[in-house]
Amino acid sequence: MVKAPTSIKLTEEIDSILDAIYADILIADAQGVVLKVSPTFEQVYGIRKEDAIGLNVLELEAAGYFKPSITSIVLNTKERVTMRQKNNKNRDIVVTATPVKDSAGNIKFVISFSRDITDFLHLQEQYSQLENKIVRYEKELEKLRSQSLETDGMIAKSTAIQKVLDIANRIAPFDANVLLTGESGVGKTMLAKMIHKKSKRTCGPFIDINCGAIPENLLESELFGYESGSFTGAGKNGKLGLIELAQNGTLFLDEIAELPFNLQAKVLKVIQEKKLLRVGGTEEIHVDFRLIAASNKNLEEMMTAKLFREDLYYRLNVISILIPPLRQRREDIIPMILYFVHQFNEHYDLHKTIPGQVLDELEHYSWPGNVRQLENVIERMILTSEEAIIGQSALSDFIKFKTEDIALQSNRSMTESLEMLEGQMVRKAYQECGTTIGVAALLGISQPTAVRKIQKYVKKVADATR
């Protein structure tokens, strides 16, 4: 029995192995002549394996089936090489070629493994684009969160307050000193808290000090703290000051104009050097805080009058934000009222509403106490009104309307303003008299005119509240 040559069996086994392997494989001899290729070689390079076998890799390269020839590179370098190729279909191929050497170190064969990665690169590019979109969307979402129209009750429908919030959002991440100015009740404390929440110090404390609320003889020890036995009545263990409590957080000096002149120099020193000395102490303490100050007074005028230190003013006024009064941003009033109504209803488990006519009246009130007054009025109306729908009669119990509250409406014509004033007069007369004859006598008009006016201004309100 004649046995088949071992080389024939090996060739058959190699063919079987190549058929089973998904990767594209090319085997060349020491001269670069192709000896074997896997079945998938044809799919990748567009040439039948029968036509490829016997050709030199340089011929295949010249014919454009792949470029460059990795086999020829390995034959020159005698080292394993991995690289990217382009095939004749302009697809991206990753190929690794390894030399097979004899005992003397001479190359006998070069075996190359290749894989088409075009689809993978497309997926990678799509993934990269998706990642970029996600990053962009996250930034947009963060910006939207930062510019939320409701920030702890700070409604921003008007252009004026949107500009304020835009500045606050832009400067919040930086530790620069901020000076908030505006009338009493406009929301300076609210804005200061918002800046703190959006700063790098959000995890630190927010220490709110009202410089006008602490008696002058106690203010220094409250701000700077004191050592044991430093003065009569001092605690035996001493006390940390409010400035020291702001460590790694935000120090908010509200009503800074009320700071006594003799303490202004000490506060300036702390701001500049970030060091303080407790009352009765001898050792300076390092403090690290972000400073926000606020005032409802004109600090420049106080500076001219020598009531406020010039150097302290310029140290505070690195970034100045003026918050406009409520009467200059009337677009915010109704959204703010609705916000407070919702808040107080939820807090007190009530279900009160304010109808449109009453909202219109509230919108055109001057609000001298600004947001603080508005919030206070809405809370009282919600709590004290007997009806679920708060009617027109409730307004006179809380706010006193003046002629200028109507006259100062920049967005209304004279006719509209006069009509609104007339409506107020008719409603008030009807509340007092209760009859058309009484309204006519009180206002000096005929009874038929009184009937028409009551139908127009009083009955319309009654219908709206049903």
Helices and strands as residue ranges (DSSP letters): H 6-20, E 24-29, E 34-37, H 40-45, H 49-52, H 57-62, E 66-67, H 70-77, E 81-87, E 92-101, E 107-116, H 118-146, E 150-151, E 154-155, H 159-171, E 178-181, H 188-197, E 206-210, H 216-224, E 225-226, E 239-240, H 242-245, E 249-254, G 256-258, H 261-273, E 275-276, E 285-286, E 289-295, H 299-304, H 310-316, E 319-322, G 326-328, G 330-332, H 333-348, H 356-363, H 370-384, G 392-397, H 403-407, H 414-433, H 436-443, H 447-454, I 455-459, H 460-465
